[in-house]
Amino acid sequence: VVAVAGGRLRRLRISGSCLNFRTCVVLEELLRSPAAKSLTEVRLSRCGLGADIDEELGELPSSAVEIYRRCAALLRRSARKERDEEDEADEDAEPDPHGTPIALPLLAQLGHAGCAVRRLDLSRTALSPATLRYLTLALVGSPLEALVLSDCGI
């Protein structure tokens, strides 16, 4: 966290650690900060981030629920904008029937045109259908140049 806040961190690599929604919320906040402009590579392999949240979204802390809902709405709106469809605010507020990916906040920031990350490596991370769906939505507006999905079960 200190390295990102200082604007010096270029690569973030975490492997084999069991990460959860709290990790993704912190990563989303870091990627939104101006200091994250130096971060160009994120590698999260074998971290469990390809799964969906086990609990109902409403069972998470209210601040996390708000972040997950905002990120889902952001990705859905950007995908509709790309398809030139009308903005349907009611649809954005609805929970996703396919599940809520743990990595949703991270995917939303990686899908933002202003994100400095150019390489995302999720190798050896089993990706749920919901994670794949939101990853696809994130790629619509993403500045990513390289996406590594080796051994992801897809």
Secondary structure, DSSP 8 states (H G I E B T S, - for coil): -HHHHTT---EEEEES----HHHHHHHHHHHHSGGGGG--EEEEESSSTTSB-SS-GGGS-HHHHHHHHHHHHHHHHHHHHHTT----HHHHHS--TT--BTTHHHHHHHTSTT----EEE-TT----HHHHHHHHHHHHH---SEEE-TTS--
